[in-house]
Amino acid sequence: QVQLVESGGGLVQPGGSLRLSCAASGSRFSINAMGWYRQAPRKERELVATITSGGSTNYADSVKGRFTISRDNAKNTMFLQMNSLNPEDTAVYFCNALASFRLYWGQGTQVTVSS
């Protein structure tokens, strides 16, 4: 069983920045890929970015050049640095992790971009 806890969300003005964290605990096995997803009101959950245990990354087109995903394998923690935020980035952000062929999700953290 893997527990994931997101933090770092909040209210930010357009053009601002936030850094999200996702701390994983409880895994007896190595965590493989991890990722960030988001869900805006009345919309489907969508991919934001993913990162493998080796550090390979993948981004949604909408966040390329603005968001950076990273992870600290020793601390089982993943980060999402979000710059140049705009109102369309407003959503609940979820992290997930693949461990021992099972996918785990966190509870989410709210990000609101508004003036």
C-alpha positions in Angstrom: 0.0 0.0 0.0 1.3 3.5 -0.9 0.0 6.7 0.6 0.4 9.9 -1.4 0.0 13.3 0.1 0.0 16.4 -2.0 0.8 19.9 -0.7 1.6 23.3 -2.0 -1.6 24.3 -3.6 -3.3 27.7 -3.0 -4.5 30.9 -4.6 -2.1 32.7 -6.9 -2.5 35.6 -9.3 -2.1 35.2 -13.1 1.5 35.1 -14.0 2.5 33.7 -10.6 4.1 30.5 -9.5 3.5 27.6 -7.2 5.4 24.5 -6.3 3.5 21.3 -5.6 4.9 18.4 -3.6 3.8 14.8 -3.5 5.2 12.7 -0.7 4.9 8.9 -1.0 5.1 6.6 2.0 4.3 3.0 2.9 5.7 1.3 -0.2 7.8 -1.9 0.4 8.6 -1.8 -3.3 10.3 0.8 -5.5 8.0 3.4 -7.0 8.3 3.5 -10.7 6.6 6.2 -12.7 4.9 9.1 -11.0 2.7 11.8 -12.4 0.6 14.8 -11.9 -3.0 15.1 -13.2 -5.6 17.8 -12.7 -9.3 18.1 -12.8 -11.1 21.4 -13.4 -14.8 21.8 -12.5 -17.0 20.0 -15.0 -14.1 18.6 -16.9 -12.4 15.2 -17.1 -9.2 14.5 -15.2 -6.2 15.2 -17.5 -2.6 14.5 -17.6 -0.2 17.3 -16.6 3.2 15.6 -16.5 4.8 12.3 -15.7 8.3 11.2 -14.7 9.9 7.8 -14.6 12.3 6.5 -11.9 15.1 7.3 -14.2 14.0 10.9 -14.7 12.4 10.8 -18.1 9.6 13.3 -18.3 6.5 13.9 -20.4 4.3 17.0 -20.4 0.9 18.0 -21.7 1.2 20.5 -24.5 -0.7 23.1 -22.4 2.0 23.2 -19.8 5.2 22.7 -21.8 7.7 25.4 -21.1 5.8 26.6 -17.9 5.7 23.5 -15.6 8.6 21.4 -14.5 8.2 18.0 -13.0 11.0 16.5 -10.8 11.5 13.9 -8.1 13.8 12.9 -5.3 13.9 9.1 -5.3 15.7 8.9 -2.0 12.9 10.8 -0.3 10.1 9.3 -2.4 8.9 12.8 -3.2 7.8 14.4 -6.5 7.5 18.1 -7.3 5.7 20.2 -9.8 7.1 23.7 -10.4 4.4 25.8 -12.0 5.3 29.1 -13.5 3.4 31.7 -15.6 0.1 30.4 -14.2 -3.1 31.4 -15.9 -6.8 31.0 -14.9 -7.0 27.9 -17.2 -4.7 26.1 -14.8 -7.2 26.3 -12.0 -8.0 22.8 -10.9 -7.5 20.1 -8.3 -4.1 18.6 -8.8 -3.6 15.0 -8.1 -0.4 13.0 -7.9 -0.2 9.3 -8.7 2.5 6.6 -8.4 3.0 3.2 -9.9 4.4 0.6 -7.5 4.4 -3.1 -7.8 2.0 -2.9 -10.9 -0.6 -0.9 -8.9 -1.5 2.7 -9.4 -2.1 4.9 -6.4 -3.6 8.3 -6.1 -3.4 11.2 -3.7 -6.3 13.2 -2.4 -5.5 16.3 -4.4 -4.6 19.9 -3.8 -6.5 22.9 -5.0 -4.8 25.4 -7.3 -6.7 28.6 -8.0 -5.4 31.2 -10.4 -7.3 34.4 -10.1 -6.8 38.1 -9.7 
